[in-house]
Amino acid sequence: MSEPAKTDIAFDFLRQDILAGHFVPDQPLRVADLSGRYGLSATPLREALSRLAEKRLVVAAANRGWRVAPVSLVEFEDIARARLAIESALLADAIACGGLEWESGIVAAHYRLAQTTAPLGEDDTLENRQRWIAAHEAFHGALLAAARSAWLKDFYRQTAEQLQRHHQAVLFHTTAQQDRAAMDTILRTALSVPRHTRLMDLALARDEGAALRELAAHIDTTLTIYRRIVASQQPTTTTTPTERTDA
């Protein structure tokens, strides 16, 4: 196998594992460990890491090697705004141009999403997460499939990848400070099928204005959940009243 082919394989393995949450934000990516995991030599792995850095999935630091790119609320908000702008333009064009094949693709993708086990409670396994993420991304991809701009679709895929990474980090790798039942309630809202059903129905009805408003609400709900989880993990500061001595 040629070195370029090995680099492509290393890139795909690493990208999938980062997006699936196998590697958490800021985790070191040591070439020796990756070589053992994937059965690949150091050269294609280093080249793959360089390509992933261009996509902002990993970062390189002097004397520290490669690490999974960190996540933050500020970056998540920035990416969410970018996604809304790009996805809104694509959805509006898809509604205007889509035909029967587009409509059928949306219905099929929605059915698959509705039949996919949500990673909640005892069903919160890595396999179920990966299946749900794939079904969720396929549904949003189906909504936008009839849009004509290849450039916007490429930008959308980039933002979708980064949002997926943030979702994994916050929804599935939070600290134990959060009560499990409360966490499942938050996740149930985030993974709700009815939210996606409303978006499908409006798109199929060719109600562009309402569909775009629903998309904005869809993304805003995710932002609200993210902020709530981040806030719940902030350390609590206990203030002791200053003892007062009267003269």
Phi, psi and omega in degrees: 000137182288159179299316177303321179293320178296323178295319177299318179296315179298318179299313182295316179300310183295315180301313181298318182290326177291314182291330180278352178088011175298322176249126184270160181307137178073005178287135177297143177242089183277130184301320180298318179293318181294324179299317177293324182291317188256351181070035181237155181281173186293323186300306179296329178293318179295319178295321178295319178297322177296319178294322179291330176294324177297331179268005178064028176266335174227162177228152177245135179234142180303129178066008180238351181074205182267146177218154172296138181300140179288168175237158178203159178296319180300316180292320179300316179297321179295314180295320180297320177295319178296317180299317182299316181297315183288313183292326178297315179297318180292319181294318179299318180290322179296319179297322181287327189252342187293145178244204184296321180297320177297313180300316180296322179296321179294313181299318180294318180293323178294319179298317179298318179298316182295332181269357182272131181294124178286140181284075183232144177057232181292341179273003180280079176243160180300321180297316179293324177300313183296320179294318182292318179301316180298317180293322180293314180294324178296323179295311180295325176297322179295322178300326186261359190301327184276354178294150190263343187276111177292324179296313179296323178296322178294316177297321179299316180299323179295314180292324180297320178298314182293321177294321178300319180295319177294319178301314179301314184295318187271316184282328187243357180230033178284164180283169183285003180294336183276131175298136186299318180296318179295323180295318179296325178296317179297314181295323180299323177292316183296324186261012186300127176291319180305328176300320181283330178296316178300317180296318178298311184300319181290322178295316181293331177281357181060031177267083187302312183300311181292324179295319179291324176294320178294322177297317179298319178294323178301311181289323179295324177299317178297319177298317180298317179297316180300312181297321181295316180293316179300317180296324182291342182262359178289139179297139180274127180261123179262122181262124177266123181303139179288128181291133185252133177246117180281140180286000000 
